[in-house]
Amino acid sequence: MLGAVVADEGARTRDTGGRDFPFTSRDFERVRRLIHQRAGIALADSKEEMVYSRLARRLRALRLDSFKVYLDRLEAGDTGQEWQDFTNALTTNLTSFFREAHHFDALREFLAGLPATRRVTLWCSAASTGEEPYSLAITACEAYGTLTPPVRILATDIDTQVLATAERGVYPLERIEKLSADRRRKFFQRGQGAQAGQCRVIEPLRALLSFRPLNLLDARYPMRGPFDAIFCRNVMIYFDKPTQLAILRRMVPLLGADGMFFAGHSESFFHAGELIRPIGRTIYRRAGVA
C-alpha cells in the first residue's frame, strides 16, 4: 500500500513539474538532513528544485528509478564515492578572480609590512575552482615583487571535482578578462591550437599552492598552523549559527598572533566575539590578541 502511495505522489509530481523521477517532500527532507550531517549545509525550503535538478543527474548515472532508492543506498553506506558525488552535487561554487578586492589590498599591505625573511603561510579554506587561491598567489607575488615569494598557500575544498579544476589551473579566457592587461600577461599563458580560448596559470604561481580535500565539519583538521591569514569567504552563509561557531572554534586557534581571518561580505560573527574581533570590512583577528 505504501508503494502505491509513493507511486501516486511521484506521478503527480511528474504531471505538475515535468520531472523524470518521483521527488516527495519526504525525499527533500531526507536530503536536507543528510547534507547537513555530511557537510553542515543548511538547505532552505527554496532549494527544492535545485536539489532535484542536481541529484537527478546522479540517479540517471546510477540508473536508479527513484530518490527513495538512491537515498536508501546512501544511508546503507555501501559506497564512499557516492557520498562524495552527493556532496559535490549539492555544493555551490560561485567565485572569480579578486572577488571582494579590498581583501587582497589588505593582504598585500600586511605582507609588505612583514620582514623579508619571514616565511608566510596562507589558507584558502573554500578554494572552489581555484580563482581565490590563485588571487592570493598573485597578491603575494606583487607584494614581494617576485614570482618566488616566501609564501605557501594551502587550498582546500570539500568538493573534489572543483578542487581538481583548481589544481589544473586552466580557465576559459573570459574568466580573466576583468584582470588588468599586466596581470594577464604576467600570470597566465594563452592556449594555442586546440587550446585556443583557454588560459593556464603560470607554473611559478601554481608552485606556491598545495591542494587538499577537506570537510570543514571534520572534528580535527590535518594542518597545524599557524597561518598568517585564513580566507573563509562566502561559505559560512551555508551553515547555521551553531555550525559556524563549531568551525570557528577549530579554525581560529590555527591563526598566528597577528594573523587575519577574511570572511565574505554577507557574513558576520557577532555570535563569536569570544573567538574573533573585527578589524576592517569583514576582516578579523583573534580575540584577546593586541
C-alpha positions, 0 to 999 in steps of 0.5 A, a space after each residue: 500500500 505504501 508503494 502505491 502511495 509513493 507511486 501516486 505522489 511521484 506521478 503527480 509530481 511528474 504531471 505538475 513539474 515535468 520531472 523524470 523521477 518521483 521527488 516527495 517532500 519526504 525525499 527533500 527532507 531526507 536530503 536536507 538532513 543528510 547534507 547537513 550531517 555530511 557537510 553542515 549545509 543548511 538547505 532552505 525550503 527554496 532549494 527544492 528544485 535545485 536539489 532535484 535538478 542536481 541529484 537527478 543527474 546522479 540517479 540517471 548515472 546510477 540508473 536508479 528509478 527513484 530518490 527513495 532508492 538512491 537515498 536508501 543506498 546512501 544511508 546503507 553506506 555501501 559506497 564512499 564515492 557516492 557520498 562524495 558525488 552527493 556532496 559535490 552535487 549539492 555544493 555551490 561554487 560561485 567565485 572569480 578572480 579578486 572577488 571582494 578586492 579590498 581583501 587582497 589590498 589588505 593582504 598585500 599591505 600586511 605582507 609588505 609590512 612583514 620582514 623579508 625573511 619571514 616565511 608566510 603561510 596562507 589558507 584558502 579554506 573554500 578554494 572552489 575552482 581555484 580563482 581565490 587561491 590563485 588571487 592570493 598567489 598573485 597578491 603575494 607575488 606583487 607584494 614581494 615583487 617576485 614570482 618566488 615569494 616566501 609564501 605557501 598557500 594551502 587550498 582546500 575544498 570539500 568538493 573534489 571535482 572543483 578542487 581538481 579544476 583548481 589544481 589544473 589551473 586552466 580557465 576559459 579566457 573570459 574568466 580573466 578578462 576583468 584582470 588588468 592587461 599586466 596581470 594577464 600577461 604576467 600570470 597566465 599563458 594563452 592556449 594555442 591550437 586546440 587550446 585556443 580560448 583557454 588560459 593556464 596559470 603560470 607554473 611559478 604561481 601554481 608552485 606556491 599552492 598545495 591542494 587538499 580535500 577537506 570537510 570543514 565539519 571534520 572534528 580535527 583538521 590535518 594542518 597545524 598552523 599557524 597561518 598568517 591569514 585564513 580566507 573563509 569567504 562566502 561559505 559560512 552563509 551555508 551553515 547555521 549559527 551553531 555550525 559556524 561557531 563549531 568551525 570557528 572554534 577549530 579554525 581560529 586557534 590555527 591563526 598566528 598572533 597577528 594573523 587575519 581571518 577574511 570572511 565574505 561580505 554577507 557574513 558576520 560573527 557577532 555570535 563569536 566575539 569570544 573567538 574573533 574581533 573585527 578589524 576592517 570590512 569583514 576582516 578579523 583577528 583573534 580575540 584577546 590578541 593586541 
